Amino acid sequence: MCNMEFTELRDILRRITDPRGESLVKALCESLTRMIDIGPEGGSAGGRIVFTGTPRQMIDNSQTVTAQYLRKSL
């Protein structure tokens, strides 16, 4: 699950119907309170933080490539 894209993970988590799994899903979703989007910085090997905030703030307000992708996928 760690290697999955956000949208793929979200779809799998929504299919969990076991009561024990539902509590795990709820805990995971509640823990997703902050996203950090790291974008490229010129030609360097590193990157720079281009967004920090909640997933909803990213989707609603950010113009980063990641936010644009999430809006399309949602």
Backbone as XML, in Angstrom:
<?xml version="1.0"?>
<chain id="A" units="angstrom">
  <residue number="1" name="MET">
    <atom name="N" x="0.813" y="-1.194" z="0.000"/>
    <atom name="CA" x="0.000" y="0.000" z="0.000"/>
    <atom name="C" x="0.857" y="1.258" z="0.000"/>
  </residue>
  <residue number="2" name="CYS">
    <atom name="N" x="2.059" y="1.161" z="0.561"/>
    <atom name="CA" x="2.921" y="2.336" z="0.644"/>
    <atom name="C" x="3.332" y="2.848" z="-0.729"/>
  </residue>
  <residue number="3" name="ASN">
    <atom name="N" x="3.393" y="1.968" z="-1.713"/>
    <atom name="CA" x="3.833" y="2.368" z="-3.048"/>
    <atom name="C" x="2.691" y="2.803" z="-3.952"/>
  </residue>
  <residue number="4" name="MET">
    <atom name="N" x="1.449" y="2.759" z="-3.450"/>
    <atom name="CA" x="0.298" y="3.115" z="-4.275"/>
    <atom name="C" x="0.130" y="4.622" z="-4.384"/>
  </residue>
  <residue number="5" name="GLU">
    <atom name="N" x="-0.438" y="5.041" z="-5.500"/>
    <atom name="CA" x="-0.813" y="6.438" z="-5.633"/>
    <atom name="C" x="-2.022" y="6.695" z="-4.745"/>
  </residue>
  <residue number="6" name="PHE">
    <atom name="N" x="-2.192" y="7.939" z="-4.352"/>
    <atom name="CA" x="-3.255" y="8.326" z="-3.430"/>
    <atom name="C" x="-4.627" y="7.861" z="-3.908"/>
  </residue>
  <residue number="7" name="THR">
    <atom name="N" x="-4.935" y="8.076" z="-5.180"/>
    <atom name="CA" x="-6.269" y="7.732" z="-5.680"/>
    <atom name="C" x="-6.496" y="6.229" z="-5.675"/>
  </residue>
  <residue number="8" name="GLU">
    <atom name="N" x="-5.472" y="5.454" z="-5.984"/>
    <atom name="CA" x="-5.596" y="4.001" z="-5.975"/>
    <atom name="C" x="-5.808" y="3.495" z="-4.542"/>
  </residue>
  <residue number="9" name="LEU">
    <atom name="N" x="-5.041" y="4.028" z="-3.610"/>
    <atom name="CA" x="-5.190" y="3.657" z="-2.210"/>
    <atom name="C" x="-6.574" y="4.025" z="-1.696"/>
  </residue>
  <residue number="10" name="ARG">
    <atom name="N" x="-7.045" y="5.205" z="-2.054"/>
    <atom name="CA" x="-8.372" y="5.650" z="-1.633"/>
    <atom name="C" x="-9.446" y="4.678" z="-2.108"/>
  </residue>
  <residue number="11" name="ASP">
    <atom name="N" x="-9.350" y="4.237" z="-3.355"/>
    <atom name="CA" x="-10.347" y="3.321" z="-3.902"/>
    <atom name="C" x="-10.336" y="1.980" z="-3.179"/>
  </residue>
  <residue number="12" name="ILE">
    <atom name="N" x="-9.167" y="1.484" z="-2.854"/>
    <atom name="CA" x="-9.068" y="0.217" z="-2.133"/>
    <atom name="C" x="-9.631" y="0.360" z="-0.730"/>
  </residue>
  <residue number="13" name="LEU">
    <atom name="N" x="-9.284" y="1.441" z="-0.054"/>
    <atom name="CA" x="-9.772" y="1.637" z="1.314"/>
    <atom name="C" x="-11.282" y="1.751" z="1.365"/>
  </residue>
  <residue number="14" name="ARG">
    <atom name="N" x="-11.887" y="2.314" z="0.332"/>
    <atom name="CA" x="-13.350" y="2.463" z="0.314"/>
    <atom name="C" x="-14.062" y="1.124" z="0.180"/>
  </residue>
  <residue number="15" name="ARG">
    <atom name="N" x="-13.364" y="0.095" z="-0.326"/>
    <atom name="CA" x="-13.990" y="-1.215" z="-0.523"/>
    <atom name="C" x="-13.936" y="-2.097" z="0.723"/>
  </residue>
  <residue number="16" name="ILE">
    <atom name="N" x="-13.242" y="-1.671" z="1.751"/>
    <atom name="CA" x="-13.122" y="-2.475" z="2.961"/>
    <atom name="C" x="-14.455" y="-2.457" z="3.704"/>
  </residue>
  <residue number="17" name="THR">
    <atom name="N" x="-14.981" y="-3.663" z="3.956"/>
    <atom name="CA" x="-16.272" y="-3.761" z="4.632"/>
    <atom name="C" x="-16.176" y="-4.424" z="6.002"/>
  </residue>
  <residue number="18" name="ASP">
    <atom name="N" x="-15.063" y="-5.053" z="6.306"/>
    <atom name="CA" x="-14.875" y="-5.677" z="7.615"/>
    <atom name="C" x="-14.861" y="-4.594" z="8.693"/>
  </residue>
  <residue number="19" name="PRO">
    <atom name="N" x="-15.627" y="-4.779" z="9.788"/>
    <atom name="CA" x="-15.682" y="-3.750" z="10.836"/>
    <atom name="C" x="-14.306" y="-3.373" z="11.386"/>
  </residue>
  <residue number="20" name="ARG">
    <atom name="N" x="-13.415" y="-4.363" z="11.517"/>
    <atom name="CA" x="-12.058" y="-4.050" z="12.004"/>
    <atom name="C" x="-11.316" y="-3.200" z="10.972"/>
  </residue>
  <residue number="21" name="GLY">
    <atom name="N" x="-11.533" y="-3.504" z="9.692"/>
    <atom name="CA" x="-10.904" y="-2.735" z="8.629"/>
    <atom name="C" x="-11.438" y="-1.327" z="8.552"/>
  </residue>
  <residue number="22" name="GLU">
    <atom name="N" x="-12.732" y="-1.185" z="8.825"/>
    <atom name="CA" x="-13.338" y="0.145" z="8.778"/>
    <atom name="C" x="-12.716" y="1.061" z="9.819"/>
  </residue>
  <residue number="23" name="SER">
    <atom name="N" x="-12.407" y="0.531" z="10.999"/>
    <atom name="CA" x="-11.770" y="1.372" z="12.013"/>
    <atom name="C" x="-10.362" y="1.749" z="11.585"/>
  </residue>
  <residue number="24" name="LEU">
    <atom name="N" x="-9.681" y="0.851" z="10.882"/>
    <atom name="CA" x="-8.352" y="1.163" z="10.362"/>
    <atom name="C" x="-8.437" y="2.247" z="9.293"/>
  </residue>
  <residue number="25" name="VAL">
    <atom name="N" x="-9.413" y="2.135" z="8.405"/>
    <atom name="CA" x="-9.605" y="3.133" z="7.354"/>
    <atom name="C" x="-9.887" y="4.496" z="7.974"/>
  </residue>
  <residue number="26" name="LYS">
    <atom name="N" x="-10.751" y="4.521" z="8.972"/>
    <atom name="CA" x="-11.078" y="5.788" z="9.636"/>
    <atom name="C" x="-9.828" y="6.411" z="10.250"/>
  </residue>
  <residue number="27" name="ALA">
    <atom name="N" x="-9.014" y="5.594" z="10.897"/>
    <atom name="CA" x="-7.784" y="6.097" z="11.514"/>
    <atom name="C" x="-6.820" y="6.618" z="10.461"/>
  </residue>
  <residue number="28" name="LEU">
    <atom name="N" x="-6.705" y="5.912" z="9.344"/>
    <atom name="CA" x="-5.811" y="6.369" z="8.274"/>
    <atom name="C" x="-6.287" y="7.694" z="7.691"/>
  </residue>
  <residue number="29" name="CYS">
    <atom name="N" x="-7.572" y="7.787" z="7.425"/>
    <atom name="CA" x="-8.115" y="9.016" z="6.844"/>
    <atom name="C" x="-7.961" y="10.197" z="7.797"/>
  </residue>
  <residue number="30" name="GLU">
    <atom name="N" x="-8.160" y="9.951" z="9.086"/>
    <atom name="CA" x="-7.997" y="11.029" z="10.056"/>
    <atom name="C" x="-6.541" y="11.456" z="10.177"/>
  </residue>
  <residue number="31" name="SER">
    <atom name="N" x="-5.624" y="10.528" z="9.903"/>
    <atom name="CA" x="-4.214" y="10.884" z="10.014"/>
    <atom name="C" x="-3.728" y="11.682" z="8.798"/>
  </residue>
  <residue number="32" name="LEU">
    <atom name="N" x="-4.506" y="11.674" z="7.726"/>
    <atom name="CA" x="-4.141" y="12.440" z="6.534"/>
    <atom name="C" x="-4.568" y="13.894" z="6.704"/>
  </residue>
  <residue number="33" name="THR">
    <atom name="N" x="-3.988" y="14.544" z="7.683"/>
    <atom name="CA" x="-4.372" y="15.917" z="7.970"/>
    <atom name="C" x="-3.436" y="16.921" z="7.335"/>
  </residue>
  <residue number="34" name="ARG">
    <atom name="N" x="-2.322" y="16.455" z="6.812"/>
    <atom name="CA" x="-1.351" y="17.388" z="6.248"/>
    <atom name="C" x="-0.641" y="16.743" z="5.068"/>
  </residue>
  <residue number="35" name="MET">
    <atom name="N" x="-0.589" y="17.473" z="3.987"/>
    <atom name="CA" x="0.144" y="17.019" z="2.810"/>
    <atom name="C" x="1.283" y="17.980" z="2.558"/>
  </residue>
  <residue number="36" name="ILE">
    <atom name="N" x="2.388" y="17.441" z="2.101"/>
    <atom name="CA" x="3.538" y="18.254" z="1.708"/>
    <atom name="C" x="3.842" y="17.895" z="0.263"/>
  </residue>
  <residue number="37" name="ASP">
    <atom name="N" x="3.811" y="18.879" z="-0.608"/>
    <atom name="CA" x="4.078" y="18.682" z="-2.026"/>
    <atom name="C" x="5.465" y="19.247" z="-2.310"/>
  </residue>
  <residue number="38" name="ILE">
    <atom name="N" x="6.346" y="18.397" z="-2.802"/>
    <atom name="CA" x="7.706" y="18.831" z="-3.102"/>
    <atom name="C" x="7.870" y="18.877" z="-4.612"/>
  </residue>
  <residue number="39" name="GLY">
    <atom name="N" x="8.189" y="20.054" z="-5.117"/>
    <atom name="CA" x="8.346" y="20.241" z="-6.552"/>
    <atom name="C" x="9.817" y="20.348" z="-6.928"/>
  </residue>
  <residue number="40" name="PRO">
    <atom name="N" x="10.099" y="20.299" z="-8.203"/>
    <atom name="CA" x="11.484" y="20.379" z="-8.654"/>
    <atom name="C" x="12.062" y="21.766" z="-8.421"/>
  </residue>
  <residue number="41" name="GLU">
    <atom name="N" x="13.347" y="21.812" z="-8.252"/>
    <atom name="CA" x="14.028" y="23.090" z="-8.077"/>
    <atom name="C" x="15.115" y="23.173" z="-9.140"/>
  </residue>
  <residue number="42" name="GLY">
    <atom name="N" x="14.820" y="23.802" z="-10.232"/>
    <atom name="CA" x="15.791" y="23.938" z="-11.304"/>
    <atom name="C" x="16.317" y="22.588" z="-11.746"/>
  </residue>
  <residue number="43" name="GLY">
    <atom name="N" x="17.623" y="22.491" z="-11.890"/>
    <atom name="CA" x="18.231" y="21.232" z="-12.290"/>
    <atom name="C" x="18.883" y="20.509" z="-11.137"/>
  </residue>
  <residue number="44" name="SER">
    <atom name="N" x="18.654" y="20.959" z="-9.913"/>
    <atom name="CA" x="19.321" y="20.336" z="-8.773"/>
    <atom name="C" x="18.719" y="18.973" z="-8.463"/>
  </residue>
  <residue number="45" name="ALA">
    <atom name="N" x="19.424" y="18.208" z="-7.644"/>
    <atom name="CA" x="18.974" y="16.868" z="-7.284"/>
    <atom name="C" x="17.837" y="16.915" z="-6.276"/>
  </residue>
  <residue number="46" name="GLY">
    <atom name="N" x="17.694" y="18.009" z="-5.578"/>
    <atom name="CA" x="16.664" y="18.112" z="-4.551"/>
    <atom name="C" x="15.393" y="18.724" z="-5.085"/>
  </residue>
  <residue number="47" name="GLY">
    <atom name="N" x="14.638" y="19.283" z="-4.201"/>
    <atom name="CA" x="13.402" y="19.933" z="-4.583"/>
    <atom name="C" x="13.060" y="20.980" z="-3.544"/>
  </residue>
  <residue number="48" name="ARG">
    <atom name="N" x="11.943" y="21.633" z="-3.736"/>
    <atom name="CA" x="11.513" y="22.627" z="-2.755"/>
    <atom name="C" x="10.055" y="22.379" z="-2.429"/>
  </residue>
  <residue number="49" name="ILE">
    <atom name="N" x="9.652" y="22.747" z="-1.224"/>
    <atom name="CA" x="8.271" y="22.580" z="-0.808"/>
    <atom name="C" x="7.419" y="23.611" z="-1.538"/>
  </residue>
  <residue number="50" name="VAL">
    <atom name="N" x="6.430" y="23.139" z="-2.288"/>
    <atom name="CA" x="5.571" y="24.039" z="-3.050"/>
    <atom name="C" x="4.181" y="24.149" z="-2.432"/>
  </residue>
  <residue number="51" name="PHE">
    <atom name="N" x="3.862" y="23.249" z="-1.483"/>
    <atom name="CA" x="2.568" y="23.322" z="-0.797"/>
    <atom name="C" x="2.634" y="22.537" z="0.503"/>
  </residue>
  <residue number="52" name="THR">
    <atom name="N" x="2.004" y="23.080" z="1.546"/>
    <atom name="CA" x="1.720" y="22.329" z="2.773"/>
    <atom name="C" x="0.309" y="22.677" z="3.196"/>
  </residue>
  <residue number="53" name="GLY">
    <atom name="N" x="-0.420" y="21.708" z="3.663"/>
    <atom name="CA" x="-1.786" y="21.934" z="4.121"/>
    <atom name="C" x="-2.573" y="20.639" z="4.087"/>
  </residue>
  <residue number="54" name="THR">
    <atom name="N" x="-3.871" y="20.747" z="4.244"/>
    <atom name="CA" x="-4.727" y="19.565" z="4.237"/>
    <atom name="C" x="-4.963" y="19.105" z="2.796"/>
  </residue>
  <residue number="55" name="PRO">
    <atom name="N" x="-5.348" y="17.847" z="2.630"/>
    <atom name="CA" x="-5.680" y="17.388" z="1.280"/>
    <atom name="C" x="-6.760" y="18.254" z="0.627"/>
  </residue>
  <residue number="56" name="ARG">
    <atom name="N" x="-7.772" y="18.658" z="1.395"/>
    <atom name="CA" x="-8.848" y="19.487" z="0.844"/>
    <atom name="C" x="-8.316" y="20.842" z="0.404"/>
  </residue>
  <residue number="57" name="GLN">
    <atom name="N" x="-7.431" y="21.454" z="1.200"/>
    <atom name="CA" x="-6.846" y="22.742" z="0.822"/>
    <atom name="C" x="-6.045" y="22.607" z="-0.467"/>
  </residue>
  <residue number="58" name="MET">
    <atom name="N" x="-5.317" y="21.500" z="-0.593"/>
    <atom name="CA" x="-4.535" y="21.291" z="-1.808"/>
    <atom name="C" x="-5.445" y="21.211" z="-3.021"/>
  </residue>
  <residue number="59" name="ILE">
    <atom name="N" x="-6.497" y="20.418" z="-2.932"/>
    <atom name="CA" x="-7.401" y="20.233" z="-4.065"/>
    <atom name="C" x="-8.137" y="21.526" z="-4.403"/>
  </residue>
  <residue number="60" name="ASP">
    <atom name="N" x="-8.557" y="22.258" z="-3.377"/>
    <atom name="CA" x="-9.356" y="23.460" z="-3.611"/>
    <atom name="C" x="-8.537" y="24.692" z="-3.977"/>
  </residue>
  <residue number="61" name="ASN">
    <atom name="N" x="-7.327" y="24.823" z="-3.440"/>
    <atom name="CA" x="-6.622" y="26.101" z="-3.546"/>
    <atom name="C" x="-5.261" y="26.079" z="-4.220"/>
  </residue>
  <residue number="62" name="SER">
    <atom name="N" x="-4.631" y="24.939" z="-4.299"/>
    <atom name="CA" x="-3.272" y="24.896" z="-4.819"/>
    <atom name="C" x="-3.255" y="24.784" z="-6.340"/>
  </residue>
  <residue number="63" name="GLN">
    <atom name="N" x="-2.248" y="25.357" z="-6.948"/>
    <atom name="CA" x="-2.084" y="25.266" z="-8.398"/>
    <atom name="C" x="-0.891" y="24.388" z="-8.765"/>
  </residue>
  <residue number="64" name="THR">
    <atom name="N" x="-0.414" y="23.575" z="-7.810"/>
    <atom name="CA" x="0.718" y="22.702" z="-8.101"/>
    <atom name="C" x="0.293" y="21.612" z="-9.081"/>
  </residue>
  <residue number="65" name="VAL">
    <atom name="N" x="1.270" y="20.962" z="-9.682"/>
    <atom name="CA" x="0.993" y="19.873" z="-10.612"/>
    <atom name="C" x="0.247" y="18.749" z="-9.895"/>
  </residue>
  <residue number="66" name="THR">
    <atom name="N" x="0.645" y="18.469" z="-8.665"/>
    <atom name="CA" x="-0.024" y="17.426" z="-7.885"/>
    <atom name="C" x="-1.493" y="17.764" z="-7.671"/>
  </residue>
  <residue number="67" name="ALA">
    <atom name="N" x="-1.792" y="18.990" z="-7.292"/>
    <atom name="CA" x="-3.176" y="19.401" z="-7.056"/>
    <atom name="C" x="-3.982" y="19.317" z="-8.348"/>
  </residue>
  <residue number="68" name="GLN">
    <atom name="N" x="-3.395" y="19.724" z="-9.448"/>
    <atom name="CA" x="-4.100" y="19.645" z="-10.728"/>
    <atom name="C" x="-4.416" y="18.194" z="-11.072"/>
  </residue>
  <residue number="69" name="TYR">
    <atom name="N" x="-3.485" y="17.299" z="-10.798"/>
    <atom name="CA" x="-3.716" y="15.874" z="-11.048"/>
    <atom name="C" x="-4.830" y="15.341" z="-10.154"/>
  </residue>
  <residue number="70" name="LEU">
    <atom name="N" x="-4.802" y="15.701" z="-8.870"/>
    <atom name="CA" x="-5.832" y="15.221" z="-7.951"/>
    <atom name="C" x="-7.212" y="15.720" z="-8.343"/>
  </residue>
  <residue number="71" name="ARG">
    <atom name="N" x="-7.299" y="16.947" z="-8.812"/>
    <atom name="CA" x="-8.606" y="17.467" z="-9.252"/>
    <atom name="C" x="-9.141" y="16.664" z="-10.438"/>
  </residue>
  <residue number="72" name="LYS">
    <atom name="N" x="-8.292" y="16.297" z="-11.366"/>
    <atom name="CA" x="-8.724" y="15.495" z="-12.515"/>
    <atom name="C" x="-9.183" y="14.125" z="-12.075"/>
  </residue>
  <residue number="73" name="SER">
    <atom name="N" x="-8.416" y="13.518" z="-11.164"/>
    <atom name="CA" x="-8.711" y="12.155" z="-10.746"/>
    <atom name="C" x="-9.949" y="12.073" z="-9.872"/>
  </residue>
  <residue number="74" name="LEU">
    <atom name="N" x="-10.216" y="13.134" z="-9.088"/>
    <atom name="CA" x="-11.372" y="13.090" z="-8.224"/>
    <atom name="C" x="-12.633" y="13.326" z="-9.022"/>
  </residue>
</chain>
